[in-house]
Amino acid sequence: MSLILHIETATDICSIGLSRGSRLISLHNAAAGYQHAAQITLLIQRCLEEGGVKMEELDALSLSSGPGSYTSLRVGAATAKGICYTLDKPLIVVDTLRALALASLKQEREEALYYPMIDARRMEVYTAGFDAANEQVEAAQAIIVDEGAFREQLRAGHRIVLSGNGAEKCREVLPEENIIYSPVECSAAHLLPLALIAYEQERFEDAAYYSPFYLKPPNITKPKPRLK
């Protein structure tokens, strides 16, 4: 059975998992947020030790592709690409939002539209729409959460499931009726089902040229010029 290491760094929490076939055999998350660079190799080592597996025995690596935190995604991508390149292992890329939507679907089991949400600071989130078969019905986009969000979908009679670390922003501005707030958040565990399908179909990325899906450029501010 396939041994796959899963790397999830799209949000503030770094999450690493190890699976054998369809079973997750180890999962470790960083205790604090935005500690990806300091914790990712330690978490990988813990998963491998817990699973009794050496890095060379891995069949593939799966990586959460974004959108999400620019710096965090870069750390995950650099780590995954380095391992794949060094050990000649295939790289599997999993859409962060699709994985989150699928996990929410398994949790809620509702005939609804699923909108996984990644916090993009202030009242903005990254999201995309998925139906109850985990088929994407709306492209990934950055939206401002306000009272008009999902108005058309709700008027059309759809139930909506919101999940991810950006969903809580909606509670203050959206009506409760026909909106379900799923507790599911990003985790390496959620990459497993989609990664396994990609592995069996041999849908691999070129590790040398892969770049995460940032959706938006990083918010970089230029320093003010010093007064002479």
N, C-alpha and C positions, 0 to 999 in steps of 0.2 A: 504493500500500500504506500501511496505517496506521502513523503514527509515534506511539509511546507511550513516555512517560517513566515509569519504575518507581521507587518509593520504598519501601525496606524499613528500618524503624527499630524493629522489635519487640524486638530484643536489644541487646547492648552495642555492636555494630558497625553503623555507618550504611553502607548499601549503596544505590547508585543505578545504574540501568541505562537503556539506550535501545534500543528495538527498531523495526525496519522490517518490517512484516508478521510472519512467524513467526521472523525472524532477529534475534538480539541483536547489535547493532552496536557497543555500548560498555558497559563495566561498570567502576565504580570503587567501592572500599571505603575507609573511613577506616582509617588505619594503626593507630590506637589506639582503645581502647574508651571509650564514653560521651563522645564528642566531637561528638555530633549537632548541637547548636546552632551550634558553631563551624565545622563541616565541611560541612553539608548543601548550602548554596548553592554552595560551591566544587566539590563533587563533581558537582552538577548542571551547572555550567558546563563542567567537564571533559568530561562525557559529550556535551554539545551540541557543543562544539568538535571533539571527536574524530569525531563523526558528521556534522559539517558542517551542522548544523541550528540554526536560530534558534528561540527559545522560541515565537514566534508561529506557527511551522509545525507544532507538535505537534497531533495529532488528539485526544489524551486523556492523562490521567495515571492511573496505577494506584498504589494505596497498600495496603501490608500493614496489615490492620485490627487485628491482635492475636489473642490476648492477648500480653502481654509487659510490658516495662518501662513504667511509667506515664509518666514524664517523656519517655522516648524516643518513645513513641507520640504524645504531645502535640506534640512538635517536628515529627514527620513529618506529622501531620494539619494542623497550622497552616500548614506550608509548602505542602502540596498544595492546601489550601483557598484559600490566598492566590493561588496561580498560577491555579487554575481560575476563581476569582471575577474576578480582574483581567483575564484574557484570554478569559473566557467559554469555557472548555474543559470537557468532561465529566469527571467523576471516577468512576473505577472502583475498587471496594473488593474486595480479595482476602483471603480467610480465611488468616491466617498458617499455621495448622496444616495446612489442606488443601494449601496450596502446598508445604509441607515434606514432607508425606506423599507427594504426587505425585512430587516430586524423588527421594525415597527409593525409590519404586516403580520409577522409571526406572533408578535405579542398581543396585538389587538384583535386580529381576525375579523376586521370590519370590511364590508363592501363600501369602500370610500375612496377618496383621493388622498394620497399621502404626500405630504410636504415636509421632508427632512430639512432642518435648518442648522446652519453653521454660523455662529456669532461672527459678525464682521465689524464689531465696535458700534457704539452709540445705539441707534435704533435700526441699524442695517443688518440684514442677514443674507447669506447665500442660500438659495433654495432651488428646487426643481420639482416638477409634478410627476407623480407615478400613480398608475391605477392599481387595482387589487390583484393584478397579475404581475406586478413589478415592471410593467412596461412604461417607459418614459412618455409622458403626454405633454409636458412643458419643459422647455430647455432650461438649463442652469442659468441663473441670473442673480444679481444683487438687487434686493428690494428694500425700501424703507417701510418698516412696520407701522401702519396707522390704521384708522378705522375703515379705510377703503380697501385694505388688503383682503383678497379672496371674496370681494363683494359679489362678483359675477358668478363664481362657483356656488356660493351659498344661495343666491337667488335662483339658480338653476336646480336647487334641491339636493345638491351633493353634501354628503357628510365629509368632513375634513379631519385628517389625523396629522397633528404636528408633533415633531420629535426633534431631538438634538439640543445642543447647548444654546441655541438661539430661540427656541420655542417659548421660553418663559417671558420673553419680551412681548408676546402677543396677548397674554392674559389681561393686561391693563387696558388694552385698546380694542380688543375684539369681543364680540358677544359669545357667551358660553354655548348657546344653542347650536347644535350640529357641529361643534368643534371638540375633538378629543385630543387631550394632551398626553401623549405617550411618554413614559419615563425613559425610553431608550435613548442612549447617547453613544457617541462614537467609541468603538472598541475594536481591537484586533480580532476579537472573536467573530465579529460581524462580517469580516472579509472572507471567512472560510467558504461558505456556500458558493459564492461567485468565483472565488479563486479556484476552487476544485473543478468547476465547469470549464474555466479557461484552461486549466492544466490538462484536462482530458481532451480538450479540443486543440491543444497545442497553440493557444493564442498567446504568444509571448511578445514582449517588447525588446527592442534593441537597447541594452543597458547603456551603451556608449552615447546614444543620442537622446535618450529619454529626458523629458523635462516635466515637472508637475503641472497640473492644471490650476493656475493661480486665479483665473477669471478676471481679476483686477490687478493692476501694477501695485507694487508696495507703496505705502504712504511714507515717502521720504521727505523730510523738511530740510531746506537748506539753511545753514547757519547764517545769522545776520552779520553783515560786514561790520568790522570793528571801526569805531570812530578814531580817527587819527588825532 
